Amino acid sequence: MVLMTIGHAAYFIGKIYHQEFWNILSLNLEISSWFYIRTITYIGAPGFFFLMGISISLLTASRLKSKWSHAHINKFLATRGLFLAIIATILITPVWMPKLLMQNFTAHPTFILYFGVLSSLGICMIIASLTNRLDKKILLPIALLGIIIPYIYINSLPVFHISNHLISVLMIPGSSSHLSVFYPIFPWLSICLFGAIWGKYYLEGKRDIFRITRNIGILLLILFVVSRLINIGNFHSVNINTITSFFALIKYPASISYILFTMGINLILLSALSKIKNVSAKNPLIIFGKSPLFFYITHLYLFLLLGLFFPTGASLLVTYTIWTIALIILYYLSSMYTKFKFKKGINSIWRFF
């Protein structure tokens, strides 16, 4: 979550825009410092989907022990997934597309739906809730196909291909007058299912699960390097002659190279963080983690507001000085909200945040 805010600070305050689409590659490669920081933030979104998959497996096991039925669990997860999608439409769309919304509502009234990370998380949660009874051996090929099929299909298309809305939501990011898709379901659902598979292995009580996790992470990074050296798995055949071009990865949709790189790091981090036993309840990461949706929505509006003071952008130093101050503000806001929400009943809507 903290790494995610680094990229958003660059967008709202520094006015640095990256377009890592399958048919466009505009990553500000000439601005190396911004690009390297962007590369660090790559692991954020895959981490969200992977951890959501783990959470689904752990929650399912916990609720079954509490005598919940599978139908009750599915309803519980689907309700939360639908809530995320609705929140994304109502609260997140205006943040990312203010100029586009203003133009369309004043000149040509039309409804614009922004299908971003929160929308995709919500839909993937609903779908994953229907698969939580499937065995790991069935989930694995489904997850792999969700990555391979878009890669093969998109590579068969001309660069200026225009998809219908359903195909856009499922596989191909893009924008029209009614819909703007950044996180199509297929590849991100696959990462969620990988998390669900990991959660099932964890629940089996394997003692060396974190060692295996670390080793798989290392293997994924090796495969990432190989994929870049032979220049496949990234939709674009970028001329790899510098460090920046080596890490110029397609995120929309998540390319094979992007997934190998980000999940390799995420798995190694998961293994490393598992060794930390005692963490203070006041640790900022704990506070942010206890109110993730509140943190996500609040940080977007805070950065949007701060960005108004820099209409032409800010330097890297200024941008991340303000980012640091914003995190301090978010810490206190999240701390207050966490205390508030845990005073509510377990079924309270405030617990969703």
C-alpha positions as CSV (number, residue, x, y, z in Angstrom):
1,M,0.0,0.0,0.0
2,V,2.8,2.4,0.8
3,L,4.6,1.6,-2.4
4,M,1.4,2.2,-4.3
5,T,1.2,5.7,-3.0
6,I,4.7,6.5,-4.4
7,G,3.4,6.1,-7.9
8,H,0.3,8.1,-7.2
9,A,2.3,10.9,-5.8
10,A,4.2,11.0,-9.1
11,Y,0.9,11.1,-11.0
12,F,-0.9,13.8,-9.0
13,I,1.9,16.0,-7.7
14,G,4.8,15.4,-10.1
15,K,2.4,15.1,-13.1
16,I,4.4,12.2,-14.4
17,Y,2.1,9.9,-16.5
18,H,3.1,6.4,-17.5
19,Q,1.2,4.5,-20.2
20,E,2.2,0.9,-20.0
21,F,-0.5,-0.4,-22.4
22,W,-0.2,-3.3,-24.7
23,N,-0.4,-1.0,-27.8
24,I,1.4,2.0,-26.3
25,L,4.7,2.2,-24.4
26,S,5.3,5.7,-22.9
27,L,7.3,5.2,-19.7
28,N,9.4,8.4,-19.6
29,L,12.5,6.3,-20.1
30,E,14.5,9.5,-20.6
31,I,13.6,10.5,-17.0
32,S,15.6,7.7,-15.2
33,S,14.9,8.7,-11.6
34,W,11.1,8.8,-12.1
35,F,11.3,5.5,-14.0
36,Y,13.3,3.7,-11.3
37,I,10.8,4.8,-8.7
38,R,8.0,3.6,-10.9
39,T,9.6,0.2,-11.2
40,I,9.7,-0.1,-7.4
41,T,5.9,0.5,-7.3
42,Y,5.2,-2.3,-9.8
43,I,4.7,-4.9,-7.1
44,G,1.8,-3.1,-5.5
45,A,-1.2,-4.3,-7.6
46,P,-0.1,-7.9,-7.9
47,G,0.5,-8.0,-4.2
48,F,-3.1,-6.8,-3.6
49,F,-4.6,-9.5,-5.8
50,F,-2.3,-12.3,-4.4
51,L,-3.1,-11.4,-0.8
52,M,-6.8,-11.2,-1.6
53,G,-6.6,-14.8,-2.9
54,I,-4.8,-15.9,0.3
55,S,-7.4,-14.1,2.4
56,I,-10.2,-15.9,0.6
57,S,-8.7,-19.3,1.4
58,L,-8.0,-18.4,5.0
59,L,-11.4,-16.8,5.6
60,T,-13.2,-19.8,4.0
61,A,-11.4,-22.2,6.3
62,S,-12.1,-20.1,9.4
63,R,-15.8,-19.7,8.6
64,L,-16.2,-23.4,8.0
65,K,-14.9,-24.0,11.4
66,S,-17.5,-21.6,12.7
67,K,-20.2,-23.8,11.1
68,W,-20.8,-21.4,8.1
69,S,-22.0,-23.1,5.0
70,H,-20.2,-22.7,1.7
71,A,-23.3,-20.8,0.4
72,H,-23.0,-18.4,3.3
73,I,-19.3,-17.8,2.7
74,N,-19.9,-17.2,-1.0
75,K,-22.6,-14.7,-0.2
76,F,-20.3,-13.0,2.3
77,L,-17.5,-12.7,-0.2
78,A,-19.7,-11.8,-3.2
79,T,-21.3,-9.0,-1.1
80,R,-18.0,-7.5,-0.3
81,G,-16.8,-7.8,-3.9
82,L,-19.9,-6.0,-5.1
83,F,-19.4,-3.3,-2.5
84,L,-15.9,-2.7,-3.8
85,A,-17.1,-2.4,-7.4
86,I,-19.8,0.1,-6.4
87,I,-17.4,2.1,-4.3
88,A,-15.0,2.2,-7.2
89,T,-17.7,3.5,-9.5
90,I,-19.0,6.2,-7.1
91,L,-15.8,7.4,-5.4
92,I,-12.8,6.4,-7.5
93,T,-14.0,7.4,-11.0
94,P,-14.1,11.1,-10.3
95,V,-10.5,11.0,-8.9
96,W,-8.8,9.5,-11.9
97,M,-10.8,11.2,-14.7
98,P,-11.8,14.7,-13.6
99,K,-11.1,16.4,-16.9
100,L,-12.8,13.7,-19.0
101,L,-15.8,13.7,-16.7
102,M,-16.1,17.5,-16.9
103,Q,-15.9,17.5,-20.6
104,N,-18.6,14.9,-21.0
105,F,-21.0,16.2,-18.5
106,T,-20.9,19.7,-19.8
107,A,-20.8,19.2,-23.6
108,H,-21.8,15.6,-24.3
109,P,-23.5,14.1,-21.2
110,T,-22.5,10.4,-21.0
111,F,-21.7,7.9,-18.3
112,I,-18.0,7.0,-17.9
113,L,-17.1,3.9,-15.9
114,Y,-13.5,3.7,-14.7
115,F,-12.6,0.0,-14.4
116,G,-9.5,0.2,-12.3
117,V,-7.8,-1.8,-9.5
118,L,-10.7,-1.5,-7.0
119,S,-13.3,-2.6,-9.6
120,S,-11.2,-5.5,-10.7
121,L,-10.5,-6.6,-7.1
122,G,-14.3,-6.5,-6.4
123,I,-15.2,-8.6,-9.5
124,C,-12.3,-11.0,-8.9
125,M,-13.5,-11.5,-5.3
126,I,-17.0,-12.4,-6.6
127,I,-15.6,-14.9,-9.1
128,A,-13.0,-16.3,-6.7
129,S,-15.8,-16.9,-4.1
130,L,-17.3,-19.4,-6.6
131,T,-14.0,-21.3,-6.9
132,N,-13.1,-21.6,-3.3
133,R,-14.2,-25.3,-3.2
134,L,-12.1,-26.3,-6.1
135,D,-8.9,-28.3,-5.5
136,K,-5.5,-26.8,-6.0
137,K,-4.8,-29.0,-9.0
138,I,-7.9,-27.6,-10.8
139,L,-7.2,-23.9,-9.8
140,L,-3.6,-24.0,-11.1
141,P,-4.4,-24.6,-14.8
142,I,-7.3,-22.1,-14.7
143,A,-4.9,-19.5,-13.3
144,L,-2.3,-20.2,-15.9
145,L,-4.8,-20.0,-18.7
146,G,-6.0,-16.6,-17.5
147,I,-2.5,-15.3,-18.2
148,I,-1.7,-17.2,-21.4
149,I,-5.0,-16.7,-23.3
150,P,-4.9,-12.8,-23.2
151,Y,-1.2,-12.9,-24.2
152,I,-1.8,-15.1,-27.2
153,Y,-5.0,-13.3,-28.2
154,I,-3.7,-9.8,-27.9
155,N,-0.5,-10.6,-29.8
156,S,-2.7,-11.7,-32.7
157,L,-4.4,-8.3,-32.9
158,P,-3.4,-5.1,-34.8
159,V,-2.1,-2.3,-32.7
160,F,-5.1,-0.1,-33.3
161,H,-7.7,-2.8,-32.5
162,I,-10.9,-1.6,-30.9
163,S,-12.6,-4.1,-28.6
164,N,-16.2,-4.3,-27.4
165,H,-16.8,-3.5,-23.8
166,L,-17.0,-7.2,-22.7
167,I,-13.6,-8.1,-24.3
168,S,-12.1,-4.9,-22.7
169,V,-13.2,-5.8,-19.2
170,L,-12.1,-9.4,-19.7
171,M,-8.7,-9.0,-21.5
172,I,-7.9,-5.8,-23.3
173,P,-7.4,-2.4,-21.6
174,G,-8.5,0.7,-23.4
175,S,-10.9,3.6,-23.3
176,S,-14.1,4.7,-25.1
177,S,-16.7,7.4,-24.4
178,H,-18.4,5.1,-21.9
179,L,-15.7,2.9,-20.4
180,S,-12.1,3.1,-19.4
181,V,-10.4,-0.2,-18.5
182,F,-7.0,-0.5,-16.9
183,Y,-7.3,-3.8,-15.0
184,P,-9.0,-6.5,-17.1
185,I,-10.3,-9.5,-15.2
186,F,-8.4,-12.4,-16.7
187,P,-4.7,-11.8,-15.7
188,W,-5.6,-10.3,-12.3
189,L,-8.0,-13.1,-11.4
190,S,-5.2,-15.5,-12.2
191,I,-3.0,-13.7,-9.6
192,C,-5.8,-13.9,-7.1
193,L,-6.2,-17.6,-7.8
194,F,-2.5,-18.1,-7.3
195,G,-3.0,-16.5,-3.8
196,A,-5.9,-18.9,-3.1
197,I,-3.7,-21.8,-4.0
198,W,-0.9,-20.6,-1.7
199,G,-3.5,-20.2,1.0
200,K,-4.6,-23.8,0.6
201,Y,-1.1,-25.0,0.9
202,Y,-0.5,-22.9,4.0
203,L,-3.6,-24.3,5.6
204,E,-2.2,-27.8,5.1
205,G,0.4,-26.9,7.7
206,K,3.5,-27.4,5.5
207,R,6.4,-26.4,7.7
208,D,8.7,-25.3,4.9
209,I,6.0,-23.3,3.0
210,F,7.9,-20.0,3.4
211,R,11.2,-21.5,2.2
212,I,9.4,-22.9,-0.8
213,T,7.7,-19.5,-1.4
214,R,11.1,-17.9,-1.4
215,N,12.6,-20.4,-3.9
216,I,9.6,-20.0,-6.2
217,G,10.1,-16.3,-6.0
218,I,13.8,-16.7,-7.0
219,L,12.8,-19.0,-9.9
220,L,10.2,-16.4,-11.2
221,L,12.9,-13.7,-11.2
222,I,15.2,-16.0,-13.2
223,L,12.4,-16.7,-15.7
224,F,11.8,-12.9,-15.9
225,V,15.4,-12.3,-16.8
226,V,15.3,-15.0,-19.4
227,S,12.0,-13.6,-20.9
228,R,13.6,-10.2,-21.2
229,L,16.8,-11.5,-22.7
230,I,15.0,-13.4,-25.4
231,N,12.4,-10.5,-25.6
232,I,9.1,-12.4,-25.3
233,G,6.3,-12.2,-22.8
234,N,5.9,-8.4,-22.8
235,F,3.6,-7.7,-25.7
236,H,6.1,-5.1,-27.1
237,S,9.4,-6.0,-28.6
238,V,11.3,-3.1,-27.0
239,N,14.9,-2.7,-28.1
240,I,16.6,-3.7,-24.9
241,N,19.9,-1.8,-24.8
242,T,19.7,0.0,-21.4
243,I,18.7,-0.9,-17.9
244,T,15.5,1.2,-18.2
245,S,14.4,-0.5,-21.4
246,F,15.0,-3.9,-19.7
247,F,12.5,-3.0,-17.0
248,A,10.0,-1.3,-19.4
249,L,7.2,-3.7,-18.7
250,I,3.6,-3.7,-19.9
251,K,1.2,-3.5,-17.0
252,Y,-2.1,-3.0,-18.9
253,P,-2.9,-5.9,-19.2
254,A,-0.4,-7.6,-16.9
255,S,2.1,-9.1,-19.3
256,I,3.9,-12.4,-18.5
257,S,7.2,-10.6,-17.9
258,Y,5.5,-8.1,-15.6
259,I,3.9,-11.0,-13.6
260,L,7.2,-12.9,-13.3
261,F,9.0,-9.8,-12.1
262,T,6.4,-8.5,-9.6
263,M,5.4,-11.9,-8.2
264,G,9.0,-13.0,-7.9
265,I,9.6,-10.0,-5.6
266,N,6.3,-10.4,-3.8
267,L,7.0,-14.0,-2.9
268,I,10.5,-13.3,-1.7
269,L,9.1,-10.4,0.4
270,L,6.4,-12.7,1.8
271,S,9.0,-15.2,2.9
272,A,11.2,-12.6,4.4
273,L,8.4,-10.8,6.3
274,S,7.2,-14.1,7.7
275,K,10.3,-14.1,9.9
276,I,9.2,-11.0,11.7
277,K,7.4,-12.1,14.9
278,N,6.8,-9.0,17.1
279,V,5.4,-5.9,15.5
280,S,4.0,-2.9,17.4
281,A,0.3,-2.3,17.0
282,K,1.2,1.3,16.3
283,N,3.5,0.4,13.4
284,P,2.3,2.5,10.4
285,L,2.1,-0.6,8.2
286,I,-0.2,-2.3,10.8
287,I,-2.4,0.8,11.0
288,F,-2.7,1.1,7.2
289,G,-3.3,-2.6,6.9
290,K,-6.2,-2.5,9.4
291,S,-8.1,0.1,7.3
292,P,-7.1,-0.6,3.7
293,L,-10.1,0.7,1.9
294,F,-10.3,3.8,4.0
295,F,-6.5,4.4,3.3
296,Y,-6.9,3.8,-0.4
297,I,-9.8,6.2,-0.9
298,T,-8.4,8.9,1.5
299,H,-4.9,8.9,-0.1
300,L,-6.3,9.4,-3.6
301,Y,-8.4,12.4,-2.5
302,L,-5.5,13.8,-0.5
303,F,-3.1,13.6,-3.4
304,L,-5.7,15.0,-5.7
305,L,-6.0,18.0,-3.4
306,L,-2.3,18.4,-3.0
307,G,-1.8,18.2,-6.7
308,L,-3.9,21.3,-7.2
309,F,-1.0,23.4,-5.8
310,F,1.3,22.1,-8.6
311,P,-0.7,22.6,-11.9
312,T,2.5,22.1,-14.0
313,G,4.1,19.4,-11.8
314,A,6.8,19.4,-9.2
315,S,10.4,18.1,-9.0
316,L,11.2,14.6,-7.7
317,L,12.5,16.0,-4.4
318,V,9.4,18.2,-3.8
319,T,7.1,15.4,-4.9
320,Y,8.4,12.9,-2.4
321,T,8.8,15.5,0.4
322,I,5.1,16.1,0.1
323,W,4.5,12.3,-0.2
324,T,6.2,11.9,3.2
325,I,4.1,14.5,4.8
326,A,1.0,13.0,3.2
327,L,1.9,9.6,4.7
328,I,2.1,11.1,8.2
329,I,-1.3,12.7,7.7
330,L,-2.7,9.4,6.5
331,Y,-1.2,7.6,9.5
332,Y,-3.1,9.7,12.0
333,L,-6.3,9.6,9.9
334,S,-6.1,5.8,9.5
335,S,-5.3,5.4,13.2
336,M,-8.5,7.3,14.2
337,Y,-10.6,5.4,11.7
338,T,-9.3,2.1,12.9
339,K,-10.3,2.9,16.5
340,F,-13.7,4.0,15.2
341,K,-14.5,1.0,13.0
342,F,-13.5,-1.6,15.7
343,K,-16.1,-0.1,18.0
344,K,-18.8,-1.1,15.5
345,G,-20.4,-4.5,15.3
346,I,-18.8,-7.2,13.2
347,N,-21.5,-6.8,10.5
348,S,-21.3,-3.0,10.3
349,I,-20.7,-1.5,6.9
350,W,-17.9,0.5,8.4
351,R,-16.0,-2.7,8.9
352,F,-15.8,-3.0,5.0
353,F,-13.3,-0.1,5.1
